[in-house]
Amino acid sequence: MILNDDELERYARQVVMPEIGEEGQKRLCDSHVAIIGLGGLGAPVIMALAGAGIGRLSLIDDDDVSLSNLNRQFVHNTQTLGLSKIQSAAAFIHSLNPEITLHTHHQRFDAETGPTLLGDVDIVIDCSDLPATRYAVNACCIALQIPLVFGGAVRTDGQVTSFLPADEKSPCFRCLFPEADVEFAQAPSCAQAGILGTTTMVIGALQAAEAIRILIGFGESLCGTLLLYDGLNASFTPIKAQRAPDCSACGHRP
């Protein structure tokens, strides 16, 4: 047997799936995933990956829990108001699945800290909301050849895709969003434009599902496709995403 008795019982509904089985579940249990940002998108990603049995999670965030978070960030609650999101999320994960090993980093991700924070992870899920952070995550994942799952959400709209640096045909984040940081920063934030909790739940769930598919190796990834979600009309629109040969972040690849 690949899994022990407790693992077989906990993950029984996944193990019975032919796409996963014991071998696939073992891969999840042996995987190390970094989640950058423990807010609206990070919350459903945390719940999904902790429930699915990802063996090691690196949590990266420098923010604290506030009352305005609680319409969508359900790994936090009124009892954890004022605590760091790292502490709050860690408590949630331990209550759901105490077998998971946590690496907590109460700091902002940037170009300098990135290589150390992501040095031994298998996949990165970007749930941040700052353009500068997203560009730094993208550059670090390219340098370290780590798959990256991107998600974004505002109001009732969202988008999700993945980037696979080891695939020479894969675009990167900057291929899709090449605008200068100052222009990108003019996009409305959730605080300015608002956000419906269900929007982050949908996009975060899609990010987690994408990470699981990549880790196990079943189905088709979203690499090369930017999936747009319209919550007002309950519709999805896939858009082809191509690598930009002159991209300043990944254009040097062969």
C-alpha positions as YAML, in Angstrom:
chain: A
units: angstrom
residues:
- id: 1
  name: MET
  ca: [0.00, 0.00, 0.00]
- id: 2
  name: ILE
  ca: [1.19, 3.51, -0.86]
- id: 3
  name: LEU
  ca: [-0.94, 5.38, 1.71]
- id: 4
  name: ASN
  ca: [-1.46, 4.58, 5.37]
- id: 5
  name: ASP
  ca: [-4.90, 3.76, 6.80]
- id: 6
  name: ASP
  ca: [-5.62, 7.30, 8.00]
- id: 7
  name: GLU
  ca: [-4.68, 8.77, 4.61]
- id: 8
  name: LEU
  ca: [-6.82, 6.24, 2.79]
- id: 9
  name: GLU
  ca: [-9.83, 7.19, 4.90]
- id: 10
  name: ARG
  ca: [-9.25, 10.96, 4.80]
- id: 11
  name: TYR
  ca: [-8.72, 11.08, 1.03]
- id: 12
  name: ALA
  ca: [-11.05, 8.21, 0.09]
- id: 13
  name: ARG
  ca: [-13.24, 10.35, -2.18]
- id: 14
  name: GLN
  ca: [-10.16, 11.36, -4.19]
- id: 15
  name: VAL
  ca: [-8.38, 8.01, -4.19]
- id: 16
  name: VAL
  ca: [-11.43, 6.31, -5.70]
- id: 17
  name: MET
  ca: [-11.17, 8.60, -8.74]
- id: 18
  name: PRO
  ca: [-9.29, 6.84, -11.59]
- id: 19
  name: GLU
  ca: [-7.58, 10.12, -12.47]
- id: 20
  name: ILE
  ca: [-6.00, 10.27, -9.01]
- id: 21
  name: GLY
  ca: [-5.83, 6.86, -7.29]
- id: 22
  name: GLU
  ca: [-3.29, 6.10, -4.58]
- id: 23
  name: GLU
  ca: [-0.33, 7.17, -6.69]
- id: 24
  name: GLY
  ca: [-1.84, 10.54, -7.48]
- id: 25
  name: GLN
  ca: [-2.77, 11.11, -3.87]
- id: 26
  name: LYS
  ca: [0.75, 10.21, -2.82]
- id: 27
  name: ARG
  ca: [2.05, 12.89, -5.20]
- id: 28
  name: LEU
  ca: [-0.19, 15.44, -3.52]
- id: 29
  name: CYS
  ca: [0.96, 14.36, -0.07]
- id: 30
  name: ASP
  ca: [4.58, 14.71, -1.18]
- id: 31
  name: SER
  ca: [4.08, 18.10, -2.87]
- id: 32
  name: HIS
  ca: [5.14, 21.54, -1.67]
- id: 33
  name: VAL
  ca: [2.98, 24.47, -2.79]
- id: 34
  name: ALA
  ca: [3.58, 28.16, -2.12]
- id: 35
  name: ILE
  ca: [0.53, 30.43, -1.74]
- id: 36
  name: ILE
  ca: [1.33, 34.12, -2.09]
- id: 37
  name: GLY
  ca: [-1.44, 36.23, -0.60]
- id: 38
  name: LEU
  ca: [-3.89, 34.88, 1.99]
- id: 39
  name: GLY
  ca: [-6.87, 37.07, 1.15]
- id: 40
  name: GLY
  ca: [-9.89, 36.62, -1.09]
- id: 41
  name: LEU
  ca: [-8.24, 34.24, -3.57]
- id: 42
  name: GLY
  ca: [-5.93, 32.69, -1.01]
- id: 43
  name: ALA
  ca: [-8.81, 31.60, 1.22]
- id: 44
  name: PRO
  ca: [-10.44, 29.08, -1.19]
- id: 45
  name: VAL
  ca: [-6.99, 27.97, -2.39]
- id: 46
  name: ILE
  ca: [-5.97, 27.22, 1.21]
- id: 47
  name: MET
  ca: [-9.15, 25.31, 1.96]
- id: 48
  name: ALA
  ca: [-9.00, 23.28, -1.26]
- id: 49
  name: LEU
  ca: [-5.32, 22.35, -1.01]
- id: 50
  name: ALA
  ca: [-5.41, 21.59, 2.70]
- id: 51
  name: GLY
  ca: [-8.44, 19.41, 2.16]
- id: 52
  name: ALA
  ca: [-6.85, 17.70, -0.84]
- id: 53
  name: GLY
  ca: [-3.80, 16.74, 1.22]
- id: 54
  name: ILE
  ca: [-0.95, 18.84, -0.13]
- id: 55
  name: GLY
  ca: [1.85, 17.77, 2.19]
- id: 56
  name: ARG
  ca: [3.65, 21.10, 2.57]
- id: 57
  name: LEU
  ca: [2.29, 24.62, 2.23]
- id: 58
  name: SER
  ca: [4.34, 27.80, 2.26]
- id: 59
  name: LEU
  ca: [2.18, 30.76, 3.27]
- id: 60
  name: ILE
  ca: [3.43, 34.23, 2.30]
- id: 61
  name: ASP
  ca: [1.61, 37.41, 3.35]
- id: 62
  name: ASP
  ca: [2.39, 40.60, 5.31]
- id: 63
  name: ASP
  ca: [-1.17, 41.71, 6.09]
- id: 64
  name: ASP
  ca: [-3.42, 41.44, 9.17]
- id: 65
  name: VAL
  ca: [-7.06, 40.35, 9.38]
- id: 66
  name: SER
  ca: [-9.59, 43.19, 9.25]
- id: 67
  name: LEU
  ca: [-13.37, 43.23, 9.44]
- id: 68
  name: SER
  ca: [-13.75, 44.17, 5.75]
- id: 69
  name: ASN
  ca: [-11.98, 40.91, 4.81]
- id: 70
  name: LEU
  ca: [-14.68, 38.65, 6.20]
- id: 71
  name: ASN
  ca: [-17.18, 38.85, 3.34]
- id: 72
  name: ARG
  ca: [-14.88, 36.61, 1.30]
- id: 73
  name: GLN
  ca: [-11.79, 35.51, 3.25]
- id: 74
  name: PHE
  ca: [-13.43, 32.66, 5.12]
- id: 75
  name: VAL
  ca: [-10.27, 31.07, 6.52]
- id: 76
  name: HIS
  ca: [-10.29, 34.12, 8.83]
- id: 77
  name: ASN
  ca: [-13.03, 35.00, 11.33]
- id: 78
  name: THR
  ca: [-14.07, 37.50, 13.99]
- id: 79
  name: GLN
  ca: [-11.92, 35.74, 16.58]
- id: 80
  name: THR
  ca: [-8.78, 36.33, 14.49]
- id: 81
  name: LEU
  ca: [-9.36, 40.03, 13.80]
- id: 82
  name: GLY
  ca: [-6.11, 41.92, 14.27]
- id: 83
  name: LEU
  ca: [-3.94, 38.82, 13.96]
- id: 84
  name: SER
  ca: [-1.66, 38.37, 11.00]
- id: 85
  name: LYS
  ca: [-3.29, 36.50, 8.15]
- id: 86
  name: ILE
  ca: [-0.41, 34.04, 8.48]
- id: 87
  name: GLN
  ca: [-1.46, 33.16, 12.05]
- id: 88
  name: SER
  ca: [-5.14, 33.02, 11.19]
- id: 89
  name: ALA
  ca: [-4.67, 30.86, 8.09]
- id: 90
  name: ALA
  ca: [-2.27, 28.53, 9.90]
- id: 91
  name: ALA
  ca: [-4.85, 27.95, 12.64]
- id: 92
  name: PHE
  ca: [-7.50, 27.16, 10.03]
- id: 93
  name: ILE
  ca: [-5.25, 24.69, 8.23]
- id: 94
  name: HIS
  ca: [-4.26, 22.91, 11.44]
- id: 95
  name: SER
  ca: [-7.91, 22.54, 12.41]
- id: 96
  name: LEU
  ca: [-8.78, 21.09, 9.00]
- id: 97
  name: ASN
  ca: [-5.75, 18.90, 8.36]
- id: 98
  name: PRO
  ca: [-3.12, 18.74, 11.14]
- id: 99
  name: GLU
  ca: [-0.90, 16.45, 9.05]
- id: 100
  name: ILE
  ca: [0.14, 19.30, 6.75]
- id: 101
  name: THR
  ca: [3.57, 20.85, 7.26]
- id: 102
  name: LEU
  ca: [3.45, 24.64, 7.21]
- id: 103
  name: HIS
  ca: [6.16, 27.16, 6.37]
- id: 104
  name: THR
  ca: [4.92, 30.61, 7.35]
- id: 105
  name: HIS
  ca: [6.43, 33.87, 6.14]
- id: 106
  name: HIS
  ca: [4.94, 37.08, 7.51]
- id: 107
  name: GLN
  ca: [6.51, 39.31, 4.88]
- id: 108
  name: ARG
  ca: [5.88, 40.77, 1.46]
- id: 109
  name: PHE
  ca: [7.17, 38.83, -1.52]
- id: 110
  name: ASP
  ca: [9.72, 40.72, -3.61]
- id: 111
  name: ALA
  ca: [12.59, 40.09, -6.00]
- id: 112
  name: GLU
  ca: [15.14, 39.83, -3.19]
- id: 113
  name: THR
  ca: [13.27, 37.41, -0.93]
- id: 114
  name: GLY
  ca: [11.70, 35.37, -3.74]
- id: 115
  name: PRO
  ca: [14.48, 32.87, -4.48]
- id: 116
  name: THR
  ca: [14.74, 31.92, -0.79]
- id: 117
  name: LEU
  ca: [10.98, 31.67, -0.27]
- id: 118
  name: LEU
  ca: [10.41, 29.55, -3.39]
- id: 119
  name: GLY
  ca: [13.65, 27.59, -3.48]
- id: 120
  name: ASP
  ca: [12.18, 24.11, -3.06]
- id: 121
  name: VAL
  ca: [8.49, 24.44, -3.95]
- id: 122
  name: ASP
  ca: [6.83, 22.42, -6.72]
- id: 123
  name: ILE
  ca: [4.30, 25.03, -7.78]
- id: 124
  name: VAL
  ca: [3.37, 28.64, -6.90]
- id: 125
  name: ILE
  ca: [-0.16, 30.01, -6.67]
- id: 126
  name: ASP
  ca: [-0.27, 33.79, -6.98]
- id: 127
  name: CYS
  ca: [-3.19, 35.15, -4.97]
- id: 128
  name: SER
  ca: [-1.65, 38.59, -4.46]
- id: 129
  name: ASP
  ca: [-3.26, 41.87, -5.47]
- id: 130
  name: LEU
  ca: [-0.29, 44.15, -6.16]
- id: 131
  name: PRO
  ca: [1.17, 44.46, -9.68]
- id: 132
  name: ALA
  ca: [4.71, 44.79, -8.34]
- id: 133
  name: THR
  ca: [4.30, 41.52, -6.44]
- id: 134
  name: ARG
  ca: [2.87, 39.74, -9.46]
- id: 135
  name: TYR
  ca: [5.77, 40.80, -11.67]
- id: 136
  name: ALA
  ca: [8.28, 39.73, -9.00]
- id: 137
  name: VAL
  ca: [6.60, 36.33, -8.61]
- id: 138
  name: ASN
  ca: [6.60, 35.87, -12.37]
- id: 139
  name: ALA
  ca: [10.30, 36.70, -12.71]
- id: 140
  name: CYS
  ca: [11.24, 34.39, -9.84]
- id: 141
  name: CYS
  ca: [9.23, 31.47, -11.22]
- id: 142
  name: ILE
  ca: [10.90, 31.90, -14.62]
- id: 143
  name: ALA
  ca: [14.36, 31.94, -13.03]
- id: 144
  name: LEU
  ca: [13.64, 28.87, -10.90]
- id: 145
  name: GLN
  ca: [11.56, 27.07, -13.57]
- id: 146
  name: ILE
  ca: [8.58, 26.70, -11.23]
- id: 147
  name: PRO
  ca: [5.01, 26.40, -12.57]
- id: 148
  name: LEU
  ca: [2.87, 29.40, -11.66]
- id: 149
  name: VAL
  ca: [-0.92, 29.61, -11.33]
- id: 150
  name: PHE
  ca: [-2.32, 33.13, -11.67]
- id: 151
  name: GLY
  ca: [-5.72, 34.42, -10.64]
- id: 152
  name: GLY
  ca: [-7.33, 37.83, -10.44]
- id: 153
  name: ALA
  ca: [-10.75, 39.05, -9.32]
- id: 154
  name: VAL
  ca: [-12.67, 42.32, -8.89]
- id: 155
  name: ARG
  ca: [-16.40, 43.05, -8.58]
- id: 156
  name: THR
  ca: [-18.02, 40.01, -10.27]
- id: 157
  name: ASP
  ca: [-15.26, 39.37, -12.82]
- id: 158
  name: GLY
  ca: [-12.25, 37.11, -12.64]
- id: 159
  name: GLN
  ca: [-9.51, 35.47, -14.65]
- id: 160
  name: VAL
  ca: [-7.22, 32.49, -14.22]
- id: 161
  name: THR
  ca: [-4.40, 30.79, -16.12]
- id: 162
  name: SER
  ca: [-1.11, 29.00, -15.54]
- id: 163
  name: PHE
  ca: [2.44, 29.47, -16.77]
- id: 164
  name: LEU
  ca: [4.88, 26.59, -17.24]
- id: 165
  name: PRO
  ca: [8.42, 28.01, -17.61]
- id: 166
  name: ALA
  ca: [9.87, 24.65, -18.61]
- id: 167
  name: ASP
  ca: [7.61, 24.65, -21.69]
- id: 168
  name: GLU
  ca: [9.20, 26.82, -24.39]
- id: 169
  name: LYS
  ca: [5.74, 27.60, -25.80]
- id: 170
  name: SER
  ca: [4.34, 28.84, -22.48]
- id: 171
  name: PRO
  ca: [3.71, 32.57, -22.08]
- id: 172
  name: CYS
  ca: [4.49, 34.27, -18.79]
- id: 173
  name: PHE
  ca: [2.56, 36.84, -16.79]
- id: 174
  name: ARG
  ca: [4.33, 39.74, -18.45]
- id: 175
  name: CYS
  ca: [3.58, 38.32, -21.92]
- id: 176
  name: LEU
  ca: [-0.12, 38.74, -21.11]
- id: 177
  name: PHE
  ca: [0.19, 41.96, -19.11]
- id: 178
  name: PRO
  ca: [3.19, 43.91, -20.49]
- id: 179
  name: GLU
  ca: [1.99, 47.33, -19.33]
- id: 180
  name: ALA
  ca: [4.35, 49.43, -17.27]
- id: 181
  name: ASP
  ca: [3.88, 49.14, -13.53]
- id: 182
  name: VAL
  ca: [2.60, 52.70, -13.26]
- id: 183
  name: GLU
  ca: [-0.15, 52.00, -15.82]
- id: 184
  name: PHE
  ca: [-1.05, 48.66, -14.26]
- id: 185
  name: ALA
  ca: [-1.34, 50.31, -10.86]
- id: 186
  name: GLN
  ca: [-4.19, 52.47, -12.16]
- id: 187
  name: ALA
  ca: [-6.47, 49.43, -12.35]
- id: 188
  name: PRO
  ca: [-9.12, 49.64, -9.59]
- id: 189
  name: SER
  ca: [-8.47, 47.62, -6.45]
- id: 190
  name: CYS
  ca: [-11.12, 45.65, -4.57]
- id: 191
  name: ALA
  ca: [-11.23, 48.45, -1.98]
- id: 192
  name: GLN
  ca: [-12.05, 50.93, -4.73]
- id: 193
  name: ALA
  ca: [-14.27, 48.87, -7.02]
- id: 194
  name: GLY
  ca: [-15.68, 46.28, -4.62]
- id: 195
  name: ILE
  ca: [-15.65, 42.50, -4.72]
- id: 196
  name: LEU
  ca: [-18.32, 39.86, -4.29]
- id: 197
  name: GLY
  ca: [-17.20, 36.96, -2.14]
- id: 198
  name: THR
  ca: [-18.47, 34.40, -4.62]
- id: 199
  name: THR
  ca: [-16.15, 35.80, -7.30]
- id: 200
  name: THR
  ca: [-13.03, 35.01, -5.28]
- id: 201
  name: MET
  ca: [-14.45, 31.61, -4.36]
- id: 202
  name: VAL
  ca: [-14.88, 30.71, -8.03]
- id: 203
  name: ILE
  ca: [-11.46, 31.94, -9.14]
- id: 204
  name: GLY
  ca: [-9.64, 30.55, -6.10]
- id: 205
  name: ALA
  ca: [-11.26, 27.15, -6.63]
- id: 206
  name: LEU
  ca: [-10.16, 27.19, -10.27]
- id: 207
  name: GLN
  ca: [-6.61, 28.08, -9.21]
- id: 208
  name: ALA
  ca: [-6.51, 25.18, -6.76]
- id: 209
  name: ALA
  ca: [-7.93, 22.77, -9.35]
- id: 210
  name: GLU
  ca: [-5.31, 23.89, -11.86]
- id: 211
  name: ALA
  ca: [-2.51, 23.32, -9.35]
- id: 212
  name: ILE
  ca: [-3.78, 19.83, -8.56]
- id: 213
  name: ARG
  ca: [-4.01, 18.94, -12.26]
- id: 214
  name: ILE
  ca: [-0.43, 20.08, -12.84]
- id: 215
  name: LEU
  ca: [0.92, 18.30, -9.76]
- id: 216
  name: ILE
  ca: [-0.71, 14.98, -10.60]
- id: 217
  name: GLY
  ca: [-0.50, 15.32, -14.37]
- id: 218
  name: PHE
  ca: [-4.04, 14.59, -15.47]
- id: 219
  name: GLY
  ca: [-6.39, 16.50, -17.74]
- id: 220
  name: GLU
  ca: [-5.33, 19.65, -19.60]
- id: 221
  name: SER
  ca: [-3.78, 22.67, -17.93]
- id: 222
  name: LEU
  ca: [-4.82, 26.24, -18.66]
- id: 223
  name: CYS
  ca: [-1.33, 27.09, -19.89]
- id: 224
  name: GLY
  ca: [-1.85, 29.03, -23.12]
- id: 225
  name: THR
  ca: [-5.44, 29.93, -22.20]
- id: 226
  name: LEU
  ca: [-6.64, 32.87, -20.12]
- id: 227
  name: LEU
  ca: [-10.03, 31.86, -18.73]
- id: 228
  name: LEU
  ca: [-12.32, 34.84, -18.08]
- id: 229
  name: TYR
  ca: [-15.24, 34.59, -15.65]
- id: 230
  name: ASP
  ca: [-18.31, 36.85, -15.85]
- id: 231
  name: GLY
  ca: [-20.24, 36.51, -12.62]
- id: 232
  name: LEU
  ca: [-23.10, 38.72, -13.81]
- id: 233
  name: ASN
  ca: [-23.98, 36.29, -16.58]
- id: 234
  name: ALA
  ca: [-22.53, 33.11, -15.07]
- id: 235
  name: SER
  ca: [-20.32, 32.56, -18.11]
- id: 236
  name: PHE
  ca: [-16.75, 31.65, -18.95]
- id: 237
  name: THR
  ca: [-14.76, 32.81, -21.98]
- id: 238
  name: PRO
  ca: [-11.42, 31.21, -22.90]
- id: 239
  name: ILE
  ca: [-8.89, 33.44, -24.65]
- id: 240
  name: LYS
  ca: [-5.77, 32.07, -26.31]
- id: 241
  name: ALA
  ca: [-2.62, 33.38, -24.67]
- id: 242
  name: GLN
  ca: [0.63, 33.25, -26.61]
- id: 243
  name: ARG
  ca: [4.21, 33.79, -25.61]
- id: 244
  name: ALA
  ca: [5.59, 37.20, -26.64]
- id: 245
  name: PRO
  ca: [8.98, 36.70, -28.35]
- id: 246
  name: ASP
  ca: [10.16, 40.12, -27.21]
- id: 247
  name: CYS
  ca: [8.91, 39.77, -23.63]
- id: 248
  name: SER
  ca: [11.33, 41.44, -21.22]
- id: 249
  name: ALA
  ca: [10.76, 38.70, -18.63]
- id: 250
  name: CYS
  ca: [10.88, 35.45, -20.62]
- id: 251
  name: GLY
  ca: [11.99, 36.48, -24.12]
- id: 252
  name: HIS
  ca: [15.53, 35.18, -23.49]
- id: 253
  name: ARG
  ca: [14.30, 31.59, -23.37]
- id: 254
  name: PRO
  ca: [15.26, 29.37, -26.34]
...
